[in-house]
Amino acid sequence: MKQLQYKNNIYRTDSETATLFAKTFPSLTFYSKFIAIVFRGSAKAKRALYDNAEWCNSSINTLRALEIAGVRFEITGINYVKQLETPCVVIANHMSMLETVILPIIIQPVRNITFIVKQALLDYPVFKHIMRSRDPIAVGRSNPREDLKAVIEGGIDRLKRKISIIVFPQTTRTPSFDPAQFNTIGVKLAQRANVPIVPLALLTDAWQNGKRIKDFGKINALKKVHFAFGEPMWVQGRGADEHQAIINFISSKLQEWKKKV
């Protein structure tokens, strides 16, 4: 299984990897590689050959394709996930398609992981075979009560099988972070399952959301990608304090990163 190479628990894109062509046409450079990665993965998933190692291969190949297009990465705090003795619920903001395809190579080599995803992703042409092979928890996002039931029941089942869960509590991907749109479904799952939460702040707008097809927006290599995991926390009481702590962590990281631009 391929893995990222960390130095002092930090991964950074080493050096300038983009050619003059890639700098001029970053989207073309990336998507010409990404589409091939998805089709190869989908073909294997259709034949039930897409296991955890293949998932990581697809993910790291996508990360490398973004780096070749000029996108730089910084990933910190993975040690917080490594040090846990139990599965966990990772709760993150949601900006773009990038985190969905890059998080596997960050977390899967450390512990088994899956996502809570909208049902539409499981019906998406080509990509659906990959997603279905990962045993995700699907929600319709039209009935909050049914979604909560699916998340709690499906989440507890997977956590008992030592599969951690990635939750994006926002109702949709957006380049801005609005705490009012950040629901408590992940906190409720962690509380019911009695597992820790690991907050995750991310800045991934280098892969922009598309105007016609949301998953296929422009690649802006001038924007740096950040992932930062925070210290694990256990839910006490109803979880209001933990929910606010996650919001504060994400907000503070986004402010810190944007000041560096």
DOKOL-186825 format. One record per residue (C-alpha): x negated, y, z; residue in one letter. Coordinates in nm, 4 decimals, m for minus. Layout:
// residues N
         px         py         pz   residu
          X          Y          Z        A
...
END
This chain:
// residues 261
         px         py         pz   residu
     0.0000     0.0000     0.0000        M
    m0.1414     0.3368    m0.1036        K
    m0.1866     0.6023     0.1656        Q
    m0.2818     0.9662     0.1922        L
    m0.6220     1.0430     0.3404        Q
    m0.5920     1.2668     0.6454        Y
    m0.8671     1.4577     0.8190        K
    m0.7912     1.5330     1.1842        N
    m0.4275     1.4389     1.1125        N
    m0.4045     1.7009     0.8357        I
    m0.3709     1.6388     0.4632        Y
    m0.4681     1.9190     0.2266        R
    m0.5066     1.9209    m0.1477        T
    m0.8853     1.9152    m0.1759        D
    m0.9572     2.1457    m0.4639        S
    m0.8316     2.2974    m0.7854        E
    m0.6987     2.0092    m0.9937        T
    m0.5067     2.1873    m1.2700        A
    m0.6391     2.2235    m1.6224        T
    m0.5804     2.5393    m1.8238        L
    m0.2914     2.3629    m2.0009        F
    m0.1380     2.2603    m1.6664        A
    m0.1669     2.6141    m1.5293        K
     0.0076     2.7456    m1.8382        T
     0.2757     2.4742    m1.8505        F
     0.3108     2.3298    m1.4967        P
     0.6661     2.2037    m1.5470        S
     0.5835     2.0223    m1.8697        L
     0.2674     1.8786    m1.7135        T
     0.4569     1.7458    m1.4132        F
     0.7778     1.6190    m1.5699        Y
     0.5972     1.4283    m1.8443        S
     0.4441     1.2192    m1.5647        K
     0.7384     1.2179    m1.3214        F
     0.9907     1.0827    m1.5705        I
     0.7579     0.7908    m1.6472        A
     0.7153     0.7232    m1.2731        I
     1.0930     0.7130    m1.2207        V
     1.1574     0.4854    m1.5190        F
     0.8855     0.2406    m1.4066        R
     1.0239     0.2358    m1.0549        G
     1.3807     0.1960    m1.1745        S
     1.2876    m0.0987    m1.3959        A
     1.1253    m0.2750    m1.1013        K
     1.4170    m0.1928    m0.8698        A
     1.6643    m0.3444    m1.1182        K
     1.4635    m0.6679    m1.0970        R
     1.4499    m0.6515    m0.7149        A
     1.0725    m0.5911    m0.7302        L
     1.0716    m0.2437    m0.5764        Y
     0.9457    m0.2996    m0.2217        D
     0.7901    m0.0616     0.0322        N
     0.4514    m0.0720    m0.1405        A
     0.6055     0.0162    m0.4777        E
     0.8016     0.2989    m0.3153        W
     0.4790     0.4411    m0.1738        C
     0.3086     0.4027    m0.5116        N
     0.5835     0.6022    m0.6819        S
     0.5689     0.8664    m0.4115        S
     0.1918     0.9171    m0.4129        I
     0.1860     0.9164    m0.7936        N
     0.4459     1.1948    m0.7852        T
     0.2380     1.3897    m0.5358        L
    m0.0694     1.3503    m0.7578        R
     0.1317     1.4630    m1.0613        A
     0.2313     1.7784    m0.8735        L
    m0.1314     1.8391    m0.7753        E
    m0.2412     1.7916    m1.1359        I
     0.0165     2.0574    m1.2273        A
    m0.1536     2.2904    m0.9771        G
     0.0680     2.2498    m0.6683        V
    m0.1239     2.2454    m0.3373        R
    m0.0102     2.0539    m0.0277        F
    m0.0629     2.0858     0.3460        E
     0.0816     1.8157     0.5739        I
     0.0407     1.8355     0.9522        T
     0.1683     1.6569     1.2619        G
     0.1908     1.3025     1.1242        I
     0.0257     1.1917     1.4499        N
     0.3567     1.2610     1.6274        Y
     0.5228     0.9941     1.4138        V
     0.2318     0.7514     1.4508        K
     0.2238     0.7671     1.8302        Q
     0.5864     0.6629     1.8811        L
     0.6554     0.3139     2.0087        E
     1.0137     0.3175     1.8807        T
     1.1878     0.4048     1.5555        P
     1.3035     0.7650     1.5356        C
     1.5331     1.0121     1.3638        V
     1.3414     1.2685     1.1572        V
     1.5458     1.5885     1.1231        I
     1.4411     1.8386     0.8579        A
     1.5540     2.1350     0.6541        N
     1.6233     2.0623     0.2872        H
     1.4867     2.2844     0.0100        M
     1.4364     2.0820    m0.3058        S
     1.4024     1.7447    m0.4706        M
     1.0354     1.7449    m0.3715        L
     1.0790     1.6254    m0.0125        E
     1.2986     1.3343    m0.1201        T
     1.0252     1.1907    m0.3417        V
     0.7195     1.2872    m0.1337        I
     0.8292     1.1920     0.2194        L
     0.7973     0.8165     0.1483        P
     0.4182     0.8352     0.1089        I
     0.3946     1.0467     0.4240        I
     0.6082     0.8321     0.6564        I
     0.6476     0.4806     0.5108        Q
     0.2811     0.3812     0.5649        P
     0.3306     0.4709     0.9339        V
     0.6742     0.3177     0.9952        R
     0.9654     0.1857     0.7920        N
     1.1974     0.4651     0.6857        I
     1.5129     0.5367     0.4886        T
     1.7354     0.8371     0.4170        F
     2.0867     0.9576     0.4747        I
     2.1897     1.0557     0.1201        V
     2.4966     1.1802    m0.0599        K
     2.6871     0.9073    m0.2416        Q
     2.6238     1.0802    m0.5754        A
     2.2537     0.9882    m0.5570        L
     2.3471     0.6203    m0.5565        L
     2.5360     0.6737    m0.8827        D
     2.2666     0.8875    m1.0478        Y
     2.1441     0.7476    m1.3820        P
     1.8101     0.5606    m1.3584        V
     1.7254     0.6983    m1.0107        F
     2.0164     0.5086    m0.8523        K
     1.8333     0.1759    m0.8731        H
     1.5430     0.3139    m0.6695        I
     1.7688     0.4703    m0.4070        M
     1.9846     0.1612    m0.3655        R
     1.6761    m0.0537    m0.3118        S
     1.5848     0.1594    m0.0085        R
     1.8968     0.0647     0.1914        D
     2.0026     0.4282     0.2521        P
     2.3074     0.5482     0.4437        I
     2.5511     0.7084     0.1985        A
     2.7896     0.9924     0.2853        V
     3.0531     1.1536     0.0659        G
     3.0321     1.5027     0.2196        R
     3.4038     1.5564     0.1676        S
     3.5263     1.4108     0.4990        N
     3.3039     1.5047     0.7981        P
     3.4722     1.2492     1.0251        R
     3.4089     0.9621     0.7837        E
     3.0521     1.0834     0.7258        D
     2.9829     1.0866     1.1000        L
     3.1189     0.7327     1.1347        K
     2.9037     0.6106     0.8444        A
     2.5920     0.7771     0.9859        V
     2.6403     0.6499     1.3407        I
     2.7258     0.2920     1.2414        E
     2.4726     0.2669     0.9602        G
     2.2059     0.4540     1.1525        G
     2.2314     0.2399     1.4647        I
     2.2162    m0.0744     1.2500        D
     1.8958     0.0367     1.0789        R
     1.7327     0.1734     1.3920        L
     1.7935    m0.1626     1.5637        K
     1.6039    m0.3147     1.2701        R
     1.3195    m0.0699     1.3410        K
     1.3947     0.1421     1.0343        I
     1.3664     0.5128     1.1112        S
     1.6062     0.7607     0.9520        I
     1.5424     1.0893     0.7688        I
     1.8299     1.3366     0.8072        V
     1.8822     1.6627     0.6188        F
     2.1641     1.8271     0.8176        P
     2.2167     2.1089     0.5671        Q
     2.5142     2.0633     0.3376        T
     2.3049     2.1340     0.0288        T
     1.9478     2.2049    m0.0817        R
     1.8606     2.5711    m0.0544        T
     1.5362     2.7748    m0.0573        P
     1.6560     2.9694     0.2490        S
     1.7218     2.8275     0.5946        F
     2.0599     2.9103     0.7492        D
     2.0997     2.7659     1.1009        P
     2.4778     2.8008     1.0686        A
     2.4697     2.5367     0.7926        Q
     2.2470     2.3027     0.9965        F
     2.4812     2.0487     1.1544        N
     2.4218     1.8198     1.4541        T
     2.4714     1.4831     1.2839        I
     2.1082     1.3792     1.3322        G
     2.1089     1.4727     1.6995        V
     2.4292     1.2740     1.7526        K
     2.2741     0.9694     1.5867        L
     1.9599     0.9896     1.8016        A
     2.1750     1.0280     2.1132        Q
     2.3977     0.7293     2.0333        R
     2.1032     0.5085     1.9332        A
     1.8852     0.6252     2.2231        N
     1.5831     0.6993     2.0048        V
     1.3640     1.0106     1.9840        P
     1.3966     1.2939     1.7355        I
     1.0978     1.4182     1.5363        V
     1.1620     1.7676     1.3951        P
     1.0231     1.8389     1.0497        L
     0.9811     2.1813     0.8928        A
     0.9125     2.1964     0.5219        L
     0.8541     2.4558     0.2549        L
     0.8958     2.2934    m0.0857        T
     1.0246     2.5657    m0.3169        D
     0.7307     2.5029    m0.5520        A
     0.9820     2.2580    m0.7073        W
     1.2695     2.4928    m0.7754        Q
     1.6322     2.3854    m0.7950        N
     1.7518     2.3800    m1.1553        G
     2.0335     2.5982    m1.2836        K
     2.1955     2.3300    m1.5006        R
     2.0579     2.0108    m1.3478        I
     1.9711     2.0814    m0.9860        K
     1.7043     1.8100    m0.9558        D
     1.5048     1.9375    m1.2540        F
     1.4047     2.2948    m1.1838        G
     1.0845     2.4768    m1.2702        K
     0.7539     2.3931    m1.1025        I
     0.5897     2.7035    m0.9569        N
     0.2285     2.6103    m0.8828        A
     0.1660     2.9474    m0.7153        L
     0.3736     2.8341    m0.4172        K
     0.2060     2.6082    m0.1618        K
     0.3940     2.3081    m0.0216        V
     0.4037     2.2609     0.3564        H
     0.5235     1.9737     0.5758        F
     0.4909     2.0065     0.9553        A
     0.6124     1.7438     1.2015        F
     0.6804     1.8560     1.5581        G
     0.6566     1.6848     1.8941        E
     0.9140     1.4081     1.9539        P
     1.2049     1.4874     2.1826        M
     1.4675     1.2727     2.3532        W
     1.8275     1.3925     2.3609        V
     1.9497     1.5011     2.7011        Q
     2.3210     1.5508     2.7630        G
     2.5159     1.6593     2.4552        R
     2.2037     1.7559     2.2634        G
     2.2677     2.1299     2.2307        A
     1.9220     2.2205     2.3615        D
     1.7495     1.9755     2.1288        E
     1.9497     2.1007     1.8304        H
     1.8425     2.4581     1.9069        Q
     1.4819     2.3472     1.9576        A
     1.4801     2.1909     1.6082        I
     1.6198     2.5114     1.4571        I
     1.3601     2.7189     1.6415        N
     1.0779     2.4924     1.5251        F
     1.1831     2.5068     1.1606        I
     1.2462     2.8825     1.1693        S
     0.9113     2.9586     1.3299        S
     0.7190     2.7437     1.0810        K
     0.8916     2.9028     0.7825        L
     0.8116     3.2491     0.9157        Q
     0.4487     3.1480     0.9751        E
     0.4061     3.0080     0.6241        W
     0.5770     3.2971     0.4481        K
     0.3486     3.5446     0.6219        K
     0.0544     3.3693     0.4564        K
     0.1901     3.4190     0.1049        V
END
